[in-house]
Amino acid sequence: MTQSLTITLTGTTDLPPGKIATIVTSLEMFERPRVRHDPAGTEGFSLEQMGRSEIERYLSVYRLLGERWMWFSRLTKPRAELEAVFADPAIEVYAVRFGGRDIGLLELDFRLAGEGELAFFGLDEPVVGKGAGRWLMNRALALAWAKPISRFWVHTCTLDHPAALAFYQRSGFTVFKRGVEVDDDPRLTGKLRRDSVEHHPIIA
């Protein structure tokens, strides 16, 4: 059964137990920004496009990142729906490789004509702050603007890395919308480990 929640715009709104809430900020750009050089020391990173049959590999990387930053939307999709996403040629999924393993994810969505969405962009914690984010963004921008698009957009939220919003702005994105998203806590539904996302306590 679908539940509703009335959110006050002038104070605090209490959430029912088992729910999580986040502020979602959407950003966009209408032309490719100036090309920025890759940071020193990122020569060991590589980008590898995932095959259409590599859903388990994709979910493994997604879960690795999700257990740190509350990514769970892909984990709640029925298998058939996820397979349909992977089969769509307008969606491109890449693994970031370093040291012989997958340490990050880049997903680009071109299903809307003339537009591209930076659907998922994430890196494992050990490489964050070492230039990997700029390295990956350089490739995301190059791949996106190689397409016949006039708009590229992304959204982030307050459950994400605290530096994410500023990073997207430095990368050339401009904020155009903000909203509140409420959902079931995926640690209580079994979609994420109960001890994951330690900085966001469970209220059951």
N, C-alpha and C positions, 0 to 999 in steps of 0.2 A: 504494500500500500504506500502511495506517495504521501510524504509528510510535507507540511508547509511551515514556514517560519517567518514571522514579521520582524524585520530589522529596524530598530529605531535609528534615525539619522542625527540624533542629538545626544546620544549617550551610549551606554553599554547594553548589548543584547546577550542574554544568557543562552548558551547552547544546551540542548538536551545531552545527557550522557551518551557517549559513543559517537558523537559528531565532532568533526573538525571544521575549521573555517580559515580562510586565507584571503588576503587582498590580492587580486590579480591585476597586473598592470600590462597593458598592450602597447606595443611600440611598432613603428613602421618607418620605411624609407622609400623614396620614389626614384632614386638613382643610385648607382654604385658609388660608394665613397672612394676617396683616394686610396690607392693601394699602399698598405703598410708592410714594411719588411718583417719577415719572420724573426722572432727573438733569437739571440745567440743560444746555443745549446739545445735547440729543438730538432737537430738533424736526424735524431733517432726515431722520430715519430713518422708514422705512415697512415694513409687512409685506404681502406679496402672495402669496396662495395660488397654488400652481402647478397648472396644468391636468393632467389625466390623461395627456395626450400629450406633456408637456414633460420627458421622461426625459433627453434630452441636456442640457437646461438644468440639471436637477438634478445630473447627473453632473459638469458643469462646475464648479458651486459646491462639490460634494462633494470633487472632486479639489483644488480651490484650498485647501480647509481640510485635506484629507488629506495633502497634501505638506508641511504644517507639523507636523501632530500625529499622523501615522501612522493616519489613517482609511483603511481599505481593505476592510471587510467588504462594502460594496455593490459594490465594483469586482470582487470575485471571484464574485459571483452570476451564474449564466447569465442571458442576456437575458430569456428567457421568465419566469424566476422574478422578476426585477426588474419586469417588466411586470405580473405578477400582484399584486405589492405595490402598485404605483401604481394599479391598477384597484380595489383594495379600499377601499370607502367608509369603513372604520374607521380608515384611515391618512390623516393630513392632513400635507401638506408645504407649507412656506412659504419664500419667499425674503425675506431682509432686503435692502432697497434703500436706497442712499445715494449721492448724487452721480450719479444716473442709471445705476447698475450694481448687480449683485447682489454683496453683500459678506458674506452670512451665510446660515445655514440653520437652520430649525426643523422637526423632524419629530416628530409625536405619534402614538402607536399606541394605539388603543382596542379592539383585537381581543379582549382578554380582558374579559368582562362585569364591570362594576363597577370596572374598573381603567384607569389610563392610564399609559403609559410615555413619558417624555421621551427618545425614541429617539436623536435627534441635535440638538445645540445648539452652534452654533459661529459665530465671526465672524472676518473677515480681520484679520490682525495690525495694520494701520494704525489700526483703530478700537478695538482693545482698550485698556482703561484710560481711555476717554473717556466712560464711562457707557453705552455700547452694550449691555454685558452685562446691566446692571440693567434697561435699557429692554426688552430682549428677554425677560428672565425675567418681567417684569411681564405681558407679553402671553402667554407660555407658560402661566403660572398662571391667567390669566383664561380662556383657551381651554380648558384642561384641566378646571377646576372648573365650567365652564358645562355640562359633560357630567354624566350621572348616575353619577358614580364615588364611591367611598369610599376609594380609595388611588391615589396618584400616586407614581411612582418613577423613578429614574434610576441609571445607573452611570457611573463615571469610572475612569480608570486612570493609572498612573504615566508613561505616554507622553503623557498629555494636558497641557494648560497647567498649570504648577505651582500656580496659584492656583485651579484648578477645584474641588477638593474643599472648600476653605474657602468658596468662593462659594456652592456648593450648600447648605452648612450654614447660611450666613447667610440663604439664601433660604427656610429652613424645613424642609429635608430632614434626616433623621436616619439615620446609618449603621446598617445591619442585617446586612451580610454582607461578607466579604472573601475573595478567591480568587486563584489564580495562573492566568494564561492563557498558553499557548505556541502559537505558530503559525509558518508560514513567513514569512520576511522578504519583504514584497511588492515590495521594490526588486530582489530577485533573481529574482522571477517575472514581472517586467515590468508589475505592476499599478500601481506608483508609479515615478517617475523615480529613477534610481540616486543622484542627488545631492540627493534630498529628505530631509527629517527629519534635518538636519545634526547635531543634538545627540545622535543615536543612531547611532553608527558601525556600518557593515556589517562582519560577520565571516562571510566566505564560506569 
